[in-house]
Amino acid sequence: MKILMLNPPFLEKYSKSSRSPAVTKSGTIYFPLWLSYAAGVLDKKGHELKILDAPAKCLTKDVCLKQIELFNPQLVVIDTSTPSINNDLDFTKQIKKALPNVKTCLVGTHVSVAVPEILPEKAAYVDFIARHEYDYTLPEVAEAIEGKRELSSVLGISYVENGELKENPSRPYIENLDELPFVTEVYKKYLDIEDYFYAHVSFPTVSIFSSRGCPSKCFYCMYSQVMFGKVYRKRSAKNLFEECKYIVKNFPNVKEILIDDDNFSVDQKNVQEFCQLMIDNKLPLKWVVQCRVNLKYETMVRMKKAGCRLVVVGYESGSQKVLDGMHKGITLEQSRKFDAAAKKAGMRVHGCFMVGNPGETKETMMETLNFAKSLRMDTAQFFPLIVYPGTEAWTWAKQKNYITAKSYDEWLTPDGMHNCVLSTPKVSNKEFVDFCNYARRKFYLRPKYVLMKAVECLTDKDDFIRTVKSFKTFAKYLFKRG
């Protein structure tokens, strides 16, 4: 079957696969991660595929539609997100008008929890919604379209039959992630890796995942609450190492890789096994990874020796009260110990901070900025809380009547940047945004920080290239006031 995997045209460089989709201030644009993982499964099943990432290619709607008509698929799988959902639905309608016989299937975090908002009202052009983790759902949808199985037997889908909404039972989450094809095989066959950029990772790069599901209880995270569940599942150290070998062999121009899941360090024994394989085999590959502040010094040392250059960590707040309110499950003392361990291990750190969680005040926001300035980070980001349907944060904000937006379109500013749609009695949405702009200036324009970055750029060519490429986009927001 001819199947098109589509990130529909929207805003140029709209980073849909990120945890908070938007056009980013740093110029970062994610790979179409989940479309690509699912495409790997479909590819192994022998389907004829095309991945069309319109925002990454800066394709207009007319150009994109012509390419779809030329490919003439039998099934189009359309990725969605909360800020782009109205656009995604409109373009799905255009596809159906151009190709009346094509079947359309929506996927992604937003539609996984918004089925009643979409079906049956839009069933004239939306044939299926594949909810949550859909890698193994799509091959069965294809079989149903071909008449090889009953639609009612396909777990994890919603559809309309005879005017009635049907919601099949949810599909169990994938237990053995080693069974999934390497996503980098999909990148090599169907994408141009130079279309994608991560501000904190050397260019060009590829992004992969080592686990799914999260045992933590952060109340704002749509990945764990909507997409992949609370049960932690990891790839084996050997499987992850084998993909790294594949990358070295097939992407000689890749400077380093991004292991982008939040939970790389949950099983530190598995991490150390992976690192030892990298060390023993002398694999010449740098990598960047996400982790939590419970990462041990001994593990950091081995990661550093195995090629890890930088870790991305969610400190989130400088207020213990706010950390507790968001169910982060960490303490400020843990964060301080992590910072000291990273410095001792020679590991660079990108720190993530957010404002707007329960208990947030103007005073706690300043505590967060002061805490950030006290840590030795290579880079940092400051964002207001962005609430998404299906999360505890969304329920909290809705119940408290804190959401200011009347439409999902308002999740973005007119130029596609993140917008804050949350106002509390203590702090308004404008004050959250203004504070984040202020915090960025105070963090990045410190003489101590500027000197540190200057030294890094003078002593490391990759640092210089990455910093200049990111700064071209970032500078106009860094100096923005109010």
Buried (B, 14 or more C-beta within 10 A) or exposed (E): BBBBBBBBBBBBBBBBBBBBBBBBBBBBBBBBBBBBBBBBBBBEBEBEBBBBBBBBBEBEBEEBBEBBEEBEBBBBBBBBBBBBBEBBBEBBBBBBEEBEEBBBBBBBBBBBBBBEBBBBEBBEBBBBBBBBBBBBBBBBBBBBBEEEBEBEEBBBBBBBEEEEBBBBEBBEBBEEBEEBBBBBBBBBEBBEBEBBBBBBBBBBBBBBBBBBBBEBBBBBBBBBBBBBBEEBBBBBBEBBBBBBBBBBEBBEEBBBBBBBBBBBBBBBEBBBBBBBBBEEEEBEBBBBBBBBBBBBBEBBBBBBEBBBBBBBBBBBBBBBBBBBBBBBBBEBEBBBBBBEBBEEBEBBBBBBBBBBBBBBBEEBBBBBBEBBBEBBBBBBBBBBBBBBBBBBBBEBBEEEEBBBBEEBBBBBEEEBBBBBBBBBEBBBBEBBBBBBBBBBBBBBEEEEBEEBBEEBBEEBEBBBBBBEBBBEBBEEBBEBEE
